[in-house]
Amino acid sequence: MPFTYKPLFKMMIDRGIKKGDLRDFLSASTVAKMGKDEYVALEVLDKICTHLDCKIEDIIEHVPDKNE
């Protein structure tokens, strides 16, 4: 997938937030998908931004395909 959630996980480390804390408002399968850089719905990204008081660019990054 051309997107990564590494910025989210870095921000979580910086803020002392654990993946388990995400499960307070996201399903375990959604958190697992994000850990594998798989697709999640925009509604999920909105929930994260709302709960963590951050912007979309704080949680997701575009990774260009090297073959393009």
PQR file with spaces between the fields and no chain letter, atoms N, CA, C, O and H, PARSE charges and radii, in Angstrom:
ATOM       1  N    MET     1       0.851   -1.181    0.000 -0.4000 1.5000
ATOM       2  CA   MET     1       0.000    0.000    0.000 -0.0000 2.0000
ATOM       3  C    MET     1       0.892    1.237    0.000  0.5500 1.7000
ATOM       4  O    MET     1       1.950    1.243    0.630 -0.5500 1.4000
ATOM       5  N    PRO     2       0.470    2.277   -0.700 -0.5600 1.5000
ATOM       6  CA   PRO     2       1.312    3.473   -0.797  0.2800 2.0000
ATOM       7  C    PRO     2       1.231    4.405    0.410  0.5500 1.7000
ATOM       8  O    PRO     2       1.668    5.554    0.335 -0.5500 1.4000
ATOM       9  N    PHE     3       0.682    3.924    1.510 -0.4000 1.5000
ATOM      10  CA   PHE     3       0.597    4.742    2.714 -0.0000 2.0000
ATOM      11  C    PHE     3       1.154    3.974    3.902  0.5500 1.7000
ATOM      12  O    PHE     3       1.078    2.747    3.966 -0.5500 1.4000
ATOM      13  H    PHE     3       0.328    2.991    1.571  0.4000 1.0000
ATOM      14  N    THR     4       1.715    4.727    4.840 -0.4000 1.5000
ATOM      15  CA   THR     4       2.215    4.126    6.068 -0.0000 2.0000
ATOM      16  C    THR     4       1.682    4.911    7.264  0.5500 1.7000
ATOM      17  O    THR     4       1.439    6.115    7.187 -0.5500 1.4000
ATOM      18  H    THR     4       1.777    5.724    4.787  0.4000 1.0000
ATOM      19  N    TYR     5       1.513    4.203    8.350 -0.4000 1.5000
ATOM      20  CA   TYR     5       1.038    4.819    9.595 -0.0000 2.0000
ATOM      21  C    TYR     5       2.196    5.040   10.567  0.5500 1.7000
ATOM      22  O    TYR     5       1.974    5.252   11.760 -0.5500 1.4000
ATOM      23  H    TYR     5       1.710    3.225    8.413  0.4000 1.0000
ATOM      24  N    LYS     6       3.416    4.990   10.067 -0.4000 1.5000
ATOM      25  CA   LYS     6       4.586    5.202   10.928 -0.0000 2.0000
ATOM      26  C    LYS     6       4.531    6.532   11.674  0.5500 1.7000
ATOM      27  O    LYS     6       4.924    6.584   12.840 -0.5500 1.4000
ATOM      28  H    LYS     6       3.596    4.818    9.098  0.4000 1.0000
ATOM      29  N    PRO     7       4.052    7.622   11.036 -0.5600 1.5000
ATOM      30  CA   PRO     7       3.955    8.874   11.805  0.2800 2.0000
ATOM      31  C    PRO     7       3.052    8.741   13.037  0.5500 1.7000
ATOM      32  O    PRO     7       3.335    9.325   14.084 -0.5500 1.4000
ATOM      33  N    LEU     8       1.971    7.975   12.907 -0.4000 1.5000
ATOM      34  CA   LEU     8       1.082    7.751   14.052 -0.0000 2.0000
ATOM      35  C    LEU     8       1.817    7.026   15.165  0.5500 1.7000
ATOM      36  O    LEU     8       1.757    7.437   16.324 -0.5500 1.4000
ATOM      37  H    LEU     8       1.741    7.501   12.057  0.4000 1.0000
ATOM      38  N    PHE     9       2.510    5.949   14.818 -0.4000 1.5000
ATOM      39  CA   PHE     9       3.185    5.160   15.844 -0.0000 2.0000
ATOM      40  C    PHE     9       4.337    5.932   16.485  0.5500 1.7000
ATOM      41  O    PHE     9       4.621    5.751   17.669 -0.5500 1.4000
ATOM      42  H    PHE     9       2.559    5.615   13.876  0.4000 1.0000
ATOM      43  N    LYS    10       5.005    6.794   15.706 -0.4000 1.5000
ATOM      44  CA   LYS    10       6.054    7.643   16.286 -0.0000 2.0000
ATOM      45  C    LYS    10       5.433    8.646   17.261  0.5500 1.7000
ATOM      46  O    LYS    10       5.953    8.864   18.355 -0.5500 1.4000
ATOM      47  H    LYS    10       4.775    6.941   14.744  0.4000 1.0000
ATOM      48  N    MET    11       4.315    9.254   16.853 -0.4000 1.5000
ATOM      49  CA   MET    11       3.635   10.209   17.728 -0.0000 2.0000
ATOM      50  C    MET    11       3.170    9.524   19.008  0.5500 1.7000
ATOM      51  O    MET    11       3.251   10.103   20.092 -0.5500 1.4000
ATOM      52  H    MET    11       3.892    9.077   15.965  0.4000 1.0000
ATOM      53  N    MET    12       2.686    8.296   18.883 -0.4000 1.5000
ATOM      54  CA   MET    12       2.236    7.554   20.061 -0.0000 2.0000
ATOM      55  C    MET    12       3.391    7.319   21.025  0.5500 1.7000
ATOM      56  O    MET    12       3.224    7.455   22.237 -0.5500 1.4000
ATOM      57  H    MET    12       2.621    7.826   18.003  0.4000 1.0000
ATOM      58  N    ILE    13       4.554    6.971   20.501 -0.4000 1.5000
ATOM      59  CA   ILE    13       5.732    6.779   21.351 -0.0000 2.0000
ATOM      60  C    ILE    13       6.076    8.087   22.058  0.5500 1.7000
ATOM      61  O    ILE    13       6.324    8.111   23.263 -0.5500 1.4000
ATOM      62  H    ILE    13       4.690    6.862   19.516  0.4000 1.0000
ATOM      63  N    ASP    14       6.085    9.178   21.283 -0.4000 1.5000
ATOM      64  CA   ASP    14       6.416   10.487   21.852 -0.0000 2.0000
ATOM      65  C    ASP    14       5.442   10.901   22.956  0.5500 1.7000
ATOM      66  O    ASP    14       5.831   11.574   23.910 -0.5500 1.4000
ATOM      67  H    ASP    14       5.883    9.158   20.303  0.4000 1.0000
ATOM      68  N    ARG    15       4.180   10.501   22.827 -0.4000 1.5000
ATOM      69  CA   ARG    15       3.151   10.878   23.802 -0.0000 2.0000
ATOM      70  C    ARG    15       2.938    9.820   24.885  0.5500 1.7000
ATOM      71  O    ARG    15       2.147   10.023   25.806 -0.5500 1.4000
ATOM      72  H    ARG    15       3.864    9.954   22.052  0.4000 1.0000
ATOM      73  N    GLY    16       3.634    8.708   24.776 -0.4000 1.5000
ATOM      74  CA   GLY    16       3.469    7.648   25.766 -0.0000 2.0000
ATOM      75  C    GLY    16       2.157    6.889   25.622  0.5500 1.7000
ATOM      76  O    GLY    16       1.617    6.377   26.603 -0.5500 1.4000
ATOM      77  H    GLY    16       4.276    8.543   24.028  0.4000 1.0000
ATOM      78  N    ILE    17       1.647    6.817   24.396 -0.4000 1.5000
ATOM      79  CA   ILE    17       0.392    6.109   24.121 -0.0000 2.0000
ATOM      80  C    ILE    17       0.730    4.714   23.613  0.5500 1.7000
ATOM      81  O    ILE    17       1.632    4.548   22.793 -0.5500 1.4000
ATOM      82  H    ILE    17       2.086    7.232   23.599  0.4000 1.0000
ATOM      83  N    LYS    18       0.007    3.717   24.099 -0.4000 1.5000
ATOM      84  CA   LYS    18       0.228    2.334   23.674 -0.0000 2.0000
ATOM      85  C    LYS    18      -0.828    1.933   22.649  0.5500 1.7000
ATOM      86  O    LYS    18      -1.901    2.532   22.576 -0.5500 1.4000
ATOM      87  H    LYS    18      -0.726    3.852   24.765  0.4000 1.0000
ATOM      88  N    LYS    19      -0.504    0.897   21.850 -0.4000 1.5000
ATOM      89  CA   LYS    19      -1.477    0.413   20.864 -0.0000 2.0000
ATOM      90  C    LYS    19      -2.780    0.005   21.540  0.5500 1.7000
ATOM      91  O    LYS    19      -3.860    0.183   20.977 -0.5500 1.4000
ATOM      92  H    LYS    19       0.367    0.410   21.909  0.4000 1.0000
ATOM      93  N    GLY    20      -2.678   -0.531   22.725 -0.4000 1.5000
ATOM      94  CA   GLY    20      -3.876   -0.912   23.465 -0.0000 2.0000
ATOM      95  C    GLY    20      -4.794    0.267   23.740  0.5500 1.7000
ATOM      96  O    GLY    20      -6.010    0.105   23.841 -0.5500 1.4000
ATOM      97  H    GLY    20      -1.801   -0.675   23.182  0.4000 1.0000
ATOM      98  N    ASP    21      -4.205    1.460   23.863 -0.4000 1.5000
ATOM      99  CA   ASP    21      -5.014    2.656   24.082 -0.0000 2.0000
ATOM     100  C    ASP    21      -5.885    2.968   22.866  0.5500 1.7000
ATOM     101  O    ASP    21      -6.979    3.513   23.008 -0.5500 1.4000
ATOM     102  H    ASP    21      -3.217    1.591   23.782  0.4000 1.0000
ATOM     103  N    LEU    22      -5.401    2.624   21.672 -0.4000 1.5000
ATOM     104  CA   LEU    22      -6.203    2.830   20.463 -0.0000 2.0000
ATOM     105  C    LEU    22      -7.442    1.946   20.478  0.5500 1.7000
ATOM     106  O    LEU    22      -8.479    2.296   19.914 -0.5500 1.4000
ATOM     107  H    LEU    22      -4.512    2.181   21.556  0.4000 1.0000
ATOM     108  N    ARG    23      -7.317    0.796   21.132 -0.4000 1.5000
ATOM     109  CA   ARG    23      -8.437   -0.145   21.175 -0.0000 2.0000
ATOM     110  C    ARG    23      -9.591    0.363   22.045  0.5500 1.7000
ATOM     111  O    ARG    23     -10.659   -0.246   22.086 -0.5500 1.4000
ATOM     112  H    ARG    23      -6.474    0.512   21.590  0.4000 1.0000
ATOM     113  N    ASP    24      -9.368    1.477   22.734 -0.4000 1.5000
ATOM     114  CA   ASP    24     -10.464    2.096   23.486 -0.0000 2.0000
ATOM     115  C    ASP    24     -11.518    2.666   22.536  0.5500 1.7000
ATOM     116  O    ASP    24     -12.690    2.777   22.896 -0.5500 1.4000
ATOM     117  H    ASP    24      -8.500    1.972   22.700  0.4000 1.0000
ATOM     118  N    PHE    25     -11.090    3.029   21.311 -0.4000 1.5000
ATOM     119  CA   PHE    25     -12.041    3.611   20.361 -0.0000 2.0000
ATOM     120  C    PHE    25     -11.955    3.007   18.961  0.5500 1.7000
ATOM     121  O    PHE    25     -12.695    3.416   18.067 -0.5500 1.4000
ATOM     122  H    PHE    25     -10.138    2.938   21.019  0.4000 1.0000
ATOM     123  N    LEU    26     -11.053    2.034   18.760 -0.4000 1.5000
ATOM     124  CA   LEU    26     -10.942    1.312   17.490 -0.0000 2.0000
ATOM     125  C    LEU    26     -10.987   -0.183   17.764  0.5500 1.7000
ATOM     126  O    LEU    26     -10.661   -0.630   18.864 -0.5500 1.4000
ATOM     127  H    LEU    26     -10.451    1.702   19.486  0.4000 1.0000
ATOM     128  N    SER    27     -11.389   -0.946   16.768 -0.4000 1.5000
ATOM     129  CA   SER    27     -11.397   -2.402   16.943 -0.0000 2.0000
ATOM     130  C    SER    27      -9.970   -2.935   16.880  0.5500 1.7000
ATOM     131  O    SER    27      -9.087   -2.306   16.298 -0.5500 1.4000
ATOM     132  H    SER    27     -11.654   -0.583   15.875  0.4000 1.0000
ATOM     133  N    ALA    28      -9.759   -4.083   17.477 -0.4000 1.5000
ATOM     134  CA   ALA    28      -8.438   -4.714   17.467 -0.0000 2.0000
ATOM     135  C    ALA    28      -8.005   -5.022   16.040  0.5500 1.7000
ATOM     136  O    ALA    28      -6.823   -4.905   15.715 -0.5500 1.4000
ATOM     137  H    ALA    28     -10.477   -4.594   17.950  0.4000 1.0000
ATOM     138  N    SER    29      -8.948   -5.417   15.181 -0.4000 1.5000
ATOM     139  CA   SER    29      -8.592   -5.735   13.792 -0.0000 2.0000
ATOM     140  C    SER    29      -8.151   -4.487   13.030  0.5500 1.7000
ATOM     141  O    SER    29      -7.276   -4.566   12.168 -0.5500 1.4000
ATOM     142  H    SER    29      -9.907   -5.513   15.444  0.4000 1.0000
ATOM     143  N    THR    30      -8.743   -3.347   13.337 -0.4000 1.5000
ATOM     144  CA   THR    30      -8.335   -2.096   12.693 -0.0000 2.0000
ATOM     145  C    THR    30      -6.927   -1.713   13.120  0.5500 1.7000
ATOM     146  O    THR    30      -6.116   -1.309   12.286 -0.5500 1.4000
ATOM     147  H    THR    30      -9.454   -3.282   14.037  0.4000 1.0000
ATOM     148  N    VAL    31      -6.629   -1.832   14.392 -0.4000 1.5000
ATOM     149  CA   VAL    31      -5.283   -1.528   14.889 -0.0000 2.0000
ATOM     150  C    VAL    31      -4.272   -2.481   14.248  0.5500 1.7000
ATOM     151  O    VAL    31      -3.168   -2.066   13.898 -0.5500 1.4000
ATOM     152  H    VAL    31      -7.288   -2.160   15.070  0.4000 1.0000
ATOM     153  N    ALA    32      -4.640   -3.747   14.093 -0.4000 1.5000
ATOM     154  CA   ALA    32      -3.753   -4.723   13.454 -0.0000 2.0000
ATOM     155  C    ALA    32      -3.512   -4.363   11.992  0.5500 1.7000
ATOM     156  O    ALA    32      -2.385   -4.470   11.509 -0.5500 1.4000
ATOM     157  H    ALA    32      -5.538   -4.084   14.377  0.4000 1.0000
ATOM     158  N    LYS    33      -4.551   -3.941   11.284 -0.4000 1.5000
ATOM     159  CA   LYS    33      -4.401   -3.527    9.886 -0.0000 2.0000
ATOM     160  C    LYS    33      -3.419   -2.366    9.775  0.5500 1.7000
ATOM     161  O    LYS    33      -2.575   -2.335    8.880 -0.5500 1.4000
ATOM     162  H    LYS    33      -5.467   -3.855   11.676  0.4000 1.0000
ATOM     163  N    MET    34      -3.539   -1.431   10.681 -0.4000 1.5000
ATOM     164  CA   MET    34      -2.654   -0.270   10.643 -0.0000 2.0000
ATOM     165  C    MET    34      -1.214   -0.680   10.916  0.5500 1.7000
ATOM     166  O    MET    34      -0.286   -0.107   10.345 -0.5500 1.4000
ATOM     167  H    MET    34      -4.225   -1.456   11.408  0.4000 1.0000
ATOM     168  N    GLY    35      -1.025   -1.655   11.774 -0.4000 1.5000
ATOM     169  CA   GLY    35       0.317   -2.152   12.060 -0.0000 2.0000
ATOM     170  C    GLY    35       0.973   -2.793   10.852  0.5500 1.7000
ATOM     171  O    GLY    35       2.198   -2.880   10.771 -0.5500 1.4000
ATOM     172  H    GLY    35      -1.779   -2.121   12.238  0.4000 1.0000
ATOM     173  N    LYS    36       0.137   -3.248    9.900 -0.4000 1.5000
ATOM     174  CA   LYS    36       0.636   -3.860    8.662 -0.0000 2.0000
ATOM     175  C    LYS    36       0.515   -2.908    7.473  0.5500 1.7000
ATOM     176  O    LYS    36       0.654   -3.325    6.324 -0.5500 1.4000
ATOM     177  H    LYS    36      -0.858   -3.177    9.966  0.4000 1.0000
ATOM     178  N    ASP    37       0.255   -1.628    7.752 -0.4000 1.5000
ATOM     179  CA   ASP    37       0.082   -0.598    6.716 -0.0000 2.0000
ATOM     180  C    ASP    37      -0.982   -0.973    5.692  0.5500 1.7000
ATOM     181  O    ASP    37      -0.827   -0.705    4.501 -0.5500 1.4000
ATOM     182  H    ASP    37       0.142   -1.289    8.685  0.4000 1.0000
ATOM     183  N    GLU    38      -2.059   -1.594    6.159 -0.4000 1.5000
ATOM     184  CA   GLU    38      -3.173   -1.940    5.288 -0.0000 2.0000
ATOM     185  C    GLU    38      -4.214   -0.826    5.302  0.5500 1.7000
ATOM     186  O    GLU    38      -4.187    0.063    6.154 -0.5500 1.4000
ATOM     187  H    GLU    38      -2.185   -1.812    7.127  0.4000 1.0000
ATOM     188  N    TYR    39      -5.133   -0.893    4.338 -0.4000 1.5000
ATOM     189  CA   TYR    39      -6.186    0.106    4.197 -0.0000 2.0000
ATOM     190  C    TYR    39      -7.093    0.156    5.425  0.5500 1.7000
ATOM     191  O    TYR    39      -7.505   -0.875    5.956 -0.5500 1.4000
ATOM     192  H    TYR    39      -5.155   -1.615    3.646  0.4000 1.0000
ATOM     193  N    VAL    40      -7.390    1.368    5.857 -0.4000 1.5000
ATOM     194  CA   VAL    40      -8.456    1.601    6.837 -0.0000 2.0000
ATOM     195  C    VAL    40      -9.308    2.750    6.299  0.5500 1.7000
ATOM     196  O    VAL    40      -8.821    3.590    5.543 -0.5500 1.4000
ATOM     197  H    VAL    40      -7.055    2.206    5.426  0.4000 1.0000
ATOM     198  N    ALA    41     -10.561    2.781    6.687 -0.4000 1.5000
ATOM     199  CA   ALA    41     -11.503    3.782    6.191 -0.0000 2.0000
ATOM     200  C    ALA    41     -11.148    5.180    6.691  0.5500 1.7000
ATOM     201  O    ALA    41     -10.510    5.347    7.730 -0.5500 1.4000
ATOM     202  H    ALA    41     -10.957    2.098    7.301  0.4000 1.0000
ATOM     203  N    LEU    42     -11.578    6.171    5.925 -0.4000 1.5000
ATOM     204  CA   LEU    42     -11.362    7.558    6.337 -0.0000 2.0000
ATOM     205  C    LEU    42     -12.023    7.857    7.675  0.5500 1.7000
ATOM     206  O    LEU    42     -11.537    8.695    8.435 -0.5500 1.4000
ATOM     207  H    LEU    42     -12.097    6.035    5.081  0.4000 1.0000
ATOM     208  N    GLU    43     -13.115    7.186    7.965 -0.4000 1.5000
ATOM     209  CA   GLU    43     -13.788    7.380    9.247 -0.0000 2.0000
ATOM     210  C    GLU    43     -12.872    6.993   10.409  0.5500 1.7000
ATOM     211  O    GLU    43     -12.909    7.609   11.475 -0.5500 1.4000
ATOM     212  H    GLU    43     -13.509    6.505    7.349  0.4000 1.0000
ATOM     213  N    VAL    44     -12.058    5.974   10.190 -0.4000 1.5000
ATOM     214  CA   VAL    44     -11.096    5.545   11.216 -0.0000 2.0000
ATOM     215  C    VAL    44     -10.049    6.631   11.427  0.5500 1.7000
ATOM     216  O    VAL    44      -9.714    6.968   12.563 -0.5500 1.4000
ATOM     217  H    VAL    44     -12.028    5.474    9.325  0.4000 1.0000
ATOM     218  N    LEU    45      -9.538    7.175   10.331 -0.4000 1.5000
ATOM     219  CA   LEU    45      -8.537    8.237   10.439 -0.0000 2.0000
ATOM     220  C    LEU    45      -9.133    9.457   11.139  0.5500 1.7000
ATOM     221  O    LEU    45      -8.453   10.123   11.919 -0.5500 1.4000
ATOM     222  H    LEU    45      -9.810    6.902    9.409  0.4000 1.0000
ATOM     223  N    ASP    46     -10.396    9.746   10.860 -0.4000 1.5000
ATOM     224  CA   ASP    46     -11.081   10.850   11.531 -0.0000 2.0000
ATOM     225  C    ASP    46     -11.183   10.600   13.033  0.5500 1.7000
ATOM     226  O    ASP    46     -10.946   11.508   13.829 -0.5500 1.4000
ATOM     227  H    ASP    46     -10.948    9.205   10.226  0.4000 1.0000
ATOM     228  N    LYS    47     -11.533    9.382   13.422 -0.4000 1.5000
ATOM     229  CA   LYS    47     -11.615    9.041   14.852 -0.0000 2.0000
ATOM     230  C    LYS    47     -10.270    9.245   15.537  0.5500 1.7000
ATOM     231  O    LYS    47     -10.201    9.787   16.640 -0.5500 1.4000
ATOM     232  H    LYS    47     -11.727    8.645   12.775  0.4000 1.0000
ATOM     233  N    ILE    48      -9.203    8.806   14.876 -0.4000 1.5000
ATOM     234  CA   ILE    48      -7.866    8.939   15.464 -0.0000 2.0000
ATOM     235  C    ILE    48      -7.522   10.408   15.648  0.5500 1.7000
ATOM     236  O    ILE    48      -7.071   10.815   16.719 -0.5500 1.4000
ATOM     237  H    ILE    48      -9.259    8.365   13.980  0.4000 1.0000
ATOM     238  N    CYS    49      -7.735   11.208   14.601 -0.4000 1.5000
ATOM     239  CA   CYS    49      -7.423   12.639   14.692 -0.0000 2.0000
ATOM     240  C    CYS    49      -8.235   13.311   15.795  0.5500 1.7000
ATOM     241  O    CYS    49      -7.720   14.159   16.524 -0.5500 1.4000
ATOM     242  H    CYS    49      -8.101   10.878   13.731  0.4000 1.0000
ATOM     243  N    THR    50      -9.494   12.931   15.913 -0.4000 1.5000
ATOM     244  CA   THR    50     -10.359   13.520   16.938 -0.0000 2.0000
ATOM     245  C    THR    50      -9.896   13.125   18.337  0.5500 1.7000
ATOM     246  O    THR    50      -9.761   13.983   19.209 -0.5500 1.4000
ATOM     247  H    THR    50      -9.912   12.242   15.321  0.4000 1.0000
ATOM     248  N    HIS    51      -9.653   11.840   18.556 -0.4000 1.5000
ATOM     249  CA   HIS    51      -9.271   11.363   19.892 -0.0000 2.0000
ATOM     250  C    HIS    51      -7.870   11.816   20.307  0.5500 1.7000
ATOM     251  O    HIS    51      -7.621   12.070   21.485 -0.5500 1.4000
ATOM     252  H    HIS    51      -9.762   11.143   17.847  0.4000 1.0000
ATOM     253  N    LEU    52      -6.961   11.918   19.341 -0.4000 1.5000
ATOM     254  CA   LEU    52      -5.583   12.289   19.677 -0.0000 2.0000
ATOM     255  C    LEU    52      -5.303   13.769   19.436  0.5500 1.7000
ATOM     256  O    LEU    52      -4.181   14.233   19.638 -0.5500 1.4000
ATOM     257  H    LEU    52      -7.163   11.712   18.384  0.4000 1.0000
ATOM     258  N    ASP    53      -6.327   14.512   19.004 -0.4000 1.5000
ATOM     259  CA   ASP    53      -6.200   15.947   18.755 -0.0000 2.0000
ATOM     260  C    ASP    53      -4.996   16.243   17.863  0.5500 1.7000
ATOM     261  O    ASP    53      -4.063   16.945   18.252 -0.5500 1.4000
ATOM     262  H    ASP    53      -7.239   14.135   18.840  0.4000 1.0000
ATOM     263  N    CYS    54      -5.051   15.683   16.654 -0.4000 1.5000
ATOM     264  CA   CYS    54      -3.947   15.870   15.714 -0.0000 2.0000
ATOM     265  C    CYS    54      -4.494   16.030   14.303  0.5500 1.7000
ATOM     266  O    CYS    54      -5.699   15.923   14.080 -0.5500 1.4000
ATOM     267  H    CYS    54      -5.809   15.113   16.338  0.4000 1.0000
ATOM     268  N    LYS    55      -3.609   16.284   13.361 -0.4000 1.5000
ATOM     269  CA   LYS    55      -3.974   16.443   11.955 -0.0000 2.0000
ATOM     270  C    LYS    55      -3.682   15.148   11.208  0.5500 1.7000
ATOM     271  O    LYS    55      -2.913   14.308   11.676 -0.5500 1.4000
ATOM     272  H    LYS    55      -2.629   16.371   13.543  0.4000 1.0000
ATOM     273  N    ILE    56      -4.303   14.999   10.045 -0.4000 1.5000
ATOM     274  CA   ILE    56      -4.143   13.781    9.254 -0.0000 2.0000
ATOM     275  C    ILE    56      -2.670   13.533    8.915  0.5500 1.7000
ATOM     276  O    ILE    56      -2.221   12.386    8.918 -0.5500 1.4000
ATOM     277  H    ILE    56      -4.928   15.682    9.665  0.4000 1.0000
ATOM     278  N    GLU    57      -1.925   14.586    8.627 -0.4000 1.5000
ATOM     279  CA   GLU    57      -0.510   14.412    8.276 -0.0000 2.0000
ATOM     280  C    GLU    57       0.333   13.966    9.470  0.5500 1.7000
ATOM     281  O    GLU    57       1.483   13.561    9.301 -0.5500 1.4000
ATOM     282  H    GLU    57      -2.290   15.517    8.625  0.4000 1.0000
ATOM     283  N    ASP    58      -0.230   14.039   10.669 -0.4000 1.5000
ATOM     284  CA   ASP    58       0.464   13.549   11.861 -0.0000 2.0000
ATOM     285  C    ASP    58       0.366   12.035   12.008  0.5500 1.7000
ATOM     286  O    ASP    58       1.107   11.434   12.785 -0.5500 1.4000
ATOM     287  H    ASP    58      -1.164   14.369   10.807  0.4000 1.0000
ATOM     288  N    ILE    59      -0.565   11.409   11.250 -0.4000 1.5000
ATOM     289  CA   ILE    59      -0.793    9.977   11.454 -0.0000 2.0000
ATOM     290  C    ILE    59      -0.567    9.108   10.228  0.5500 1.7000
ATOM     291  O    ILE    59      -0.462    7.887   10.353 -0.5500 1.4000
ATOM     292  H    ILE    59      -1.167   11.897   10.618  0.4000 1.0000
ATOM     293  N    ILE    60      -0.491    9.707    9.045 -0.4000 1.5000
ATOM     294  CA   ILE    60      -0.342    8.911    7.830 -0.0000 2.0000
ATOM     295  C    ILE    60       0.606    9.620    6.872  0.5500 1.7000
ATOM     296  O    ILE    60       0.660   10.849    6.823 -0.5500 1.4000
ATOM     297  H    ILE    60      -0.576   10.698    8.943  0.4000 1.0000
ATOM     298  N    GLU    61       1.347    8.826    6.117 -0.4000 1.5000
ATOM     299  CA   GLU    61       2.319    9.374    5.175 -0.0000 2.0000
ATOM     300  C    GLU    61       2.230    8.595    3.869  0.5500 1.7000
ATOM     301  O    GLU    61       2.106    7.371    3.871 -0.5500 1.4000
ATOM     302  H    GLU    61       1.303    7.827    6.157  0.4000 1.0000
ATOM     303  N    HIS    62       2.294    9.318    2.757 -0.4000 1.5000
ATOM     304  CA   HIS    62       2.291    8.680    1.441 -0.0000 2.0000
ATOM     305  C    HIS    62       3.697    8.188    1.121  0.5500 1.7000
ATOM     306  O    HIS    62       4.679    8.911    1.293 -0.5500 1.4000
ATOM     307  H    HIS    62       2.395   10.313    2.755  0.4000 1.0000
ATOM     308  N    VAL    63       3.774    6.955    0.657 -0.4000 1.5000
ATOM     309  CA   VAL    63       5.053    6.362    0.266 -0.0000 2.0000
ATOM     310  C    VAL    63       4.944    6.029   -1.218  0.5500 1.7000
ATOM     311  O    VAL    63       4.247    5.083   -1.584 -0.5500 1.4000
ATOM     312  H    VAL    63       2.977    6.368    0.517  0.4000 1.0000
ATOM     313  N    PRO    64       5.623    6.792   -2.080 -0.5600 1.5000
ATOM     314  CA   PRO    64       5.517    6.538   -3.514  0.2800 2.0000
ATOM     315  C    PRO    64       6.034    5.146   -3.884  0.5500 1.7000
ATOM     316  O    PRO    64       6.989    4.641   -3.295 -0.5500 1.4000
ATOM     317  N    ASP    65       5.382    4.548   -4.867 -0.4000 1.5000
ATOM     318  CA   ASP    65       5.807    3.249   -5.378 -0.0000 2.0000
ATOM     319  C    ASP    65       7.100    3.449   -6.155  0.5500 1.7000
ATOM     320  O    ASP    65       7.162    4.299   -7.044 -0.5500 1.4000
ATOM     321  H    ASP    65       4.605    4.958   -5.345  0.4000 1.0000
ATOM     322  N    LYS    66       8.110    2.694   -5.840 -0.4000 1.5000
ATOM     323  CA   LYS    66       9.414    2.847   -6.496 -0.0000 2.0000
ATOM     324  C    LYS    66       9.371    2.445   -7.962  0.5500 1.7000
ATOM     325  O    LYS    66      10.267    2.811   -8.723 -0.5500 1.4000
ATOM     326  H    LYS    66       8.060    2.004   -5.118  0.4000 1.0000
ATOM     327  N    ASN    67       8.349    1.700   -8.375 -0.4000 1.5000
ATOM     328  CA   ASN    67       8.238    1.257   -9.761 -0.0000 2.0000
ATOM     329  C    ASN    67       7.591    2.297  -10.655  0.5500 1.7000
ATOM     330  O    ASN    67       7.605    2.150  -11.878 -0.5500 1.4000
ATOM     331  H    ASN    67       7.622    1.402   -7.757  0.4000 1.0000
ATOM     332  N    GLU    68       7.032    3.331  -10.081 -0.4000 1.5000
ATOM     333  CA   GLU    68       6.352    4.351  -10.889 -0.0000 2.0000
ATOM     334  C    GLU    68       7.308    5.420  -11.325  0.5500 1.7000
ATOM     335  O    GLU    68       6.912    6.361  -12.013 -0.5500 1.4000
ATOM     336  H    GLU    68       7.020    3.450   -9.088  0.4000 1.0000
